[in-house]
């Protein structure tokens, strides 16, 4: 299992290198290969946080490559949103776990921020402002381990159907 995990990390790093050189298609291919590997590992070890974190990272990188408006991308914001929502679900699970780390909380905020970037790019500034981490931190929801709530938006309310309806 360790070897397969290391292979997935290498695929993500290869993807990052291709993205840096501007070869977004090859970067996307590497991220998707890592995603498939981590999906397989998660089916074998569904409670392993390290696998879940790397699966979330794969979704994040795919979303960035497909359509993050703040990065050179392939112009597929709908595809980016799908992967960002999967990233959000995984990072939320990690964040809400009893063993959540600081990095898990930051990853959760990053997931909200990426969806906020898409909202901003689409012109929905009110929704973007509700999603950006600044709003969550101000409410003390990330820095305070006792609180597990965030601003109520279709993405943070736990209503996955609402987030999909909002995306249309």
CORBEL-V375559 format. One record per residue. N is the residue number from 1. RES is the residue in three letters. PSI is psi in whole degrees, 0 to 359 (NA if undefined). NEAR is the number of other ideal C-beta (glycine too) atoms within 12 Angstrom. D_CENTER is the distance of its C-alpha to the mean C-alpha in Angstrom with 1 decimal. Layout:
n=N res=RES psi=PSI near=NEAR d_center=D_CENTER
n=N res=RES psi=PSI near=NEAR d_center=D_CENTER
//
This chain:
n=1 res=UNK psi=321 near=17 d_center=23.6
n=2 res=UNK psi=321 near=13 d_center=23.2
n=3 res=UNK psi=319 near=11 d_center=24.1
n=4 res=UNK psi=321 near=25 d_center=21.5
n=5 res=UNK psi=315 near=26 d_center=18.8
n=6 res=UNK psi=323 near=17 d_center=20.3
n=7 res=UNK psi=318 near=22 d_center=20.4
n=8 res=UNK psi=318 near=35 d_center=16.6
n=9 res=UNK psi=318 near=27 d_center=16.2
n=10 res=UNK psi=319 near=19 d_center=18.8
n=11 res=UNK psi=318 near=32 d_center=17.2
n=12 res=UNK psi=317 near=37 d_center=14.1
n=13 res=UNK psi=321 near=22 d_center=16.7
n=14 res=UNK psi=316 near=25 d_center=18.7
n=15 res=UNK psi=316 near=33 d_center=16.0
n=16 res=UNK psi=320 near=27 d_center=15.5
n=17 res=UNK psi=315 near=19 d_center=19.3
n=18 res=UNK psi=319 near=24 d_center=19.7
n=19 res=UNK psi=320 near=29 d_center=17.3
n=20 res=UNK psi=325 near=16 d_center=19.4
n=21 res=UNK psi=357 near=14 d_center=22.5
n=22 res=UNK psi=0 near=15 d_center=21.4
n=23 res=UNK psi=76 near=19 d_center=21.4
n=24 res=UNK psi=329 near=29 d_center=18.1
n=25 res=UNK psi=315 near=20 d_center=19.5
n=26 res=UNK psi=325 near=22 d_center=20.0
n=27 res=UNK psi=313 near=33 d_center=16.7
n=28 res=UNK psi=319 near=33 d_center=15.1
n=29 res=UNK psi=316 near=23 d_center=17.6
n=30 res=UNK psi=318 near=31 d_center=16.7
n=31 res=UNK psi=321 near=40 d_center=12.9
n=32 res=UNK psi=324 near=28 d_center=14.1
n=33 res=UNK psi=317 near=27 d_center=16.7
n=34 res=UNK psi=319 near=38 d_center=14.4
n=35 res=UNK psi=312 near=34 d_center=12.3
n=36 res=UNK psi=318 near=22 d_center=15.8
n=37 res=UNK psi=315 near=29 d_center=17.0
n=38 res=UNK psi=329 near=39 d_center=14.3
n=39 res=UNK psi=319 near=25 d_center=14.7
n=40 res=UNK psi=315 near=22 d_center=18.3
n=41 res=UNK psi=322 near=30 d_center=18.1
n=42 res=UNK psi=326 near=30 d_center=16.2
n=43 res=UNK psi=332 near=15 d_center=19.1
n=44 res=UNK psi=329 near=15 d_center=21.5
n=45 res=UNK psi=71 near=20 d_center=19.9
n=46 res=UNK psi=341 near=16 d_center=17.9
n=47 res=UNK psi=5 near=15 d_center=18.1
n=48 res=UNK psi=112 near=23 d_center=17.4
n=49 res=UNK psi=323 near=25 d_center=14.7
n=50 res=UNK psi=319 near=26 d_center=14.6
n=51 res=UNK psi=316 near=32 d_center=13.9
n=52 res=UNK psi=319 near=35 d_center=11.1
n=53 res=UNK psi=316 near=36 d_center=9.6
n=54 res=UNK psi=329 near=38 d_center=10.2
n=55 res=UNK psi=317 near=39 d_center=9.1
n=56 res=UNK psi=318 near=41 d_center=5.5
n=57 res=UNK psi=320 near=35 d_center=6.3
n=58 res=UNK psi=315 near=40 d_center=8.1
n=59 res=UNK psi=319 near=41 d_center=5.7
n=60 res=UNK psi=312 near=40 d_center=4.1
n=61 res=UNK psi=321 near=44 d_center=7.9
n=62 res=UNK psi=315 near=42 d_center=9.1
n=63 res=UNK psi=315 near=41 d_center=7.7
n=64 res=UNK psi=316 near=39 d_center=9.2
n=65 res=UNK psi=322 near=40 d_center=12.2
n=66 res=UNK psi=315 near=33 d_center=12.8
n=67 res=UNK psi=26 near=30 d_center=12.9
n=68 res=UNK psi=120 near=34 d_center=11.5
n=69 res=UNK psi=346 near=26 d_center=14.8
n=70 res=UNK psi=0 near=18 d_center=15.0
n=71 res=UNK psi=155 near=25 d_center=15.1
n=72 res=UNK psi=133 near=20 d_center=17.4
n=73 res=UNK psi=179 near=29 d_center=15.9
n=74 res=UNK psi=3 near=26 d_center=17.4
n=75 res=UNK psi=19 near=16 d_center=17.7
n=76 res=UNK psi=80 near=23 d_center=15.8
n=77 res=UNK psi=330 near=29 d_center=13.9
n=78 res=UNK psi=315 near=19 d_center=14.2
n=79 res=UNK psi=321 near=26 d_center=12.6
n=80 res=UNK psi=315 near=36 d_center=9.7
n=81 res=UNK psi=317 near=36 d_center=9.5
n=82 res=UNK psi=315 near=25 d_center=9.7
n=83 res=UNK psi=324 near=37 d_center=6.9
n=84 res=UNK psi=322 near=41 d_center=4.6
n=85 res=UNK psi=324 near=36 d_center=6.7
n=86 res=UNK psi=320 near=34 d_center=6.5
n=87 res=UNK psi=316 near=41 d_center=3.1
n=88 res=UNK psi=316 near=40 d_center=5.0
n=89 res=UNK psi=317 near=29 d_center=8.0
n=90 res=UNK psi=315 near=35 d_center=7.6
n=91 res=UNK psi=329 near=41 d_center=6.9
n=92 res=UNK psi=315 near=34 d_center=9.6
n=93 res=UNK psi=314 near=30 d_center=11.8
n=94 res=UNK psi=316 near=34 d_center=11.7
n=95 res=UNK psi=321 near=38 d_center=12.4
n=96 res=UNK psi=354 near=25 d_center=15.1
n=97 res=UNK psi=156 near=21 d_center=16.7
n=98 res=UNK psi=336 near=12 d_center=20.1
n=99 res=UNK psi=23 near=18 d_center=19.1
n=100 res=UNK psi=138 near=23 d_center=16.1
n=101 res=UNK psi=169 near=18 d_center=16.1
n=102 res=UNK psi=318 near=15 d_center=15.7
n=103 res=UNK psi=325 near=20 d_center=12.8
n=104 res=UNK psi=320 near=29 d_center=11.1
n=105 res=UNK psi=319 near=30 d_center=12.0
n=106 res=UNK psi=320 near=23 d_center=10.8
n=107 res=UNK psi=322 near=34 d_center=7.3
n=108 res=UNK psi=315 near=39 d_center=7.5
n=109 res=UNK psi=320 near=35 d_center=9.2
n=110 res=UNK psi=321 near=36 d_center=6.9
n=111 res=UNK psi=315 near=44 d_center=4.3
n=112 res=UNK psi=319 near=43 d_center=7.9
n=113 res=UNK psi=318 near=35 d_center=9.1
n=114 res=UNK psi=319 near=44 d_center=7.3
n=115 res=UNK psi=324 near=48 d_center=8.7
n=116 res=UNK psi=323 near=36 d_center=11.7
n=117 res=UNK psi=318 near=33 d_center=12.2
n=118 res=UNK psi=319 near=40 d_center=12.6
n=119 res=UNK psi=316 near=31 d_center=14.9
n=120 res=UNK psi=314 near=23 d_center=16.8
n=121 res=UNK psi=331 near=23 d_center=17.4
n=122 res=UNK psi=355 near=22 d_center=18.7
n=123 res=UNK psi=0 near=11 d_center=21.0
n=124 res=UNK psi=77 near=20 d_center=19.8
n=125 res=UNK psi=327 near=15 d_center=20.1
n=126 res=UNK psi=314 near=17 d_center=20.8
n=127 res=UNK psi=320 near=29 d_center=17.5
n=128 res=UNK psi=315 near=28 d_center=15.7
n=129 res=UNK psi=326 near=21 d_center=17.7
n=130 res=UNK psi=333 near=29 d_center=16.9
n=131 res=UNK psi=331 near=38 d_center=13.2
n=132 res=UNK psi=144 near=31 d_center=13.4
n=133 res=UNK psi=330 near=30 d_center=13.4
n=134 res=UNK psi=319 near=18 d_center=17.2
n=135 res=UNK psi=323 near=26 d_center=18.0
n=136 res=UNK psi=317 near=34 d_center=16.4
n=137 res=UNK psi=320 near=21 d_center=18.0
n=138 res=UNK psi=325 near=17 d_center=21.3
n=139 res=UNK psi=357 near=20 d_center=21.4
n=140 res=UNK psi=14 near=17 d_center=21.1
n=141 res=UNK psi=340 near=26 d_center=18.4
n=142 res=UNK psi=320 near=37 d_center=16.3
n=143 res=UNK psi=338 near=16 d_center=19.2
n=144 res=UNK psi=109 near=15 d_center=21.4
n=145 res=UNK psi=338 near=18 d_center=20.8
n=146 res=UNK psi=337 near=9 d_center=23.2
n=147 res=UNK psi=133 near=17 d_center=21.2
n=148 res=UNK psi=20 near=23 d_center=18.2
n=149 res=UNK psi=160 near=19 d_center=18.1
n=150 res=UNK psi=175 near=34 d_center=16.4
n=151 res=UNK psi=142 near=29 d_center=17.6
n=152 res=UNK psi=110 near=18 d_center=18.4
n=153 res=UNK psi=170 near=28 d_center=16.5
n=154 res=UNK psi=338 near=28 d_center=15.7
n=155 res=UNK psi=335 near=42 d_center=12.1
n=156 res=UNK psi=354 near=38 d_center=13.4
n=157 res=UNK psi=353 near=20 d_center=16.6
n=158 res=UNK psi=2 near=19 d_center=15.5
n=159 res=UNK psi=89 near=15 d_center=16.9
n=160 res=UNK psi=325 near=19 d_center=14.6
n=161 res=UNK psi=322 near=14 d_center=17.6
n=162 res=UNK psi=320 near=18 d_center=17.9
n=163 res=UNK psi=322 near=30 d_center=14.4
n=164 res=UNK psi=320 near=18 d_center=15.5
n=165 res=UNK psi=321 near=12 d_center=19.0
n=166 res=UNK psi=329 near=25 d_center=17.8
n=167 res=UNK psi=342 near=24 d_center=16.0
n=168 res=UNK psi=NA near=11 d_center=19.4
//
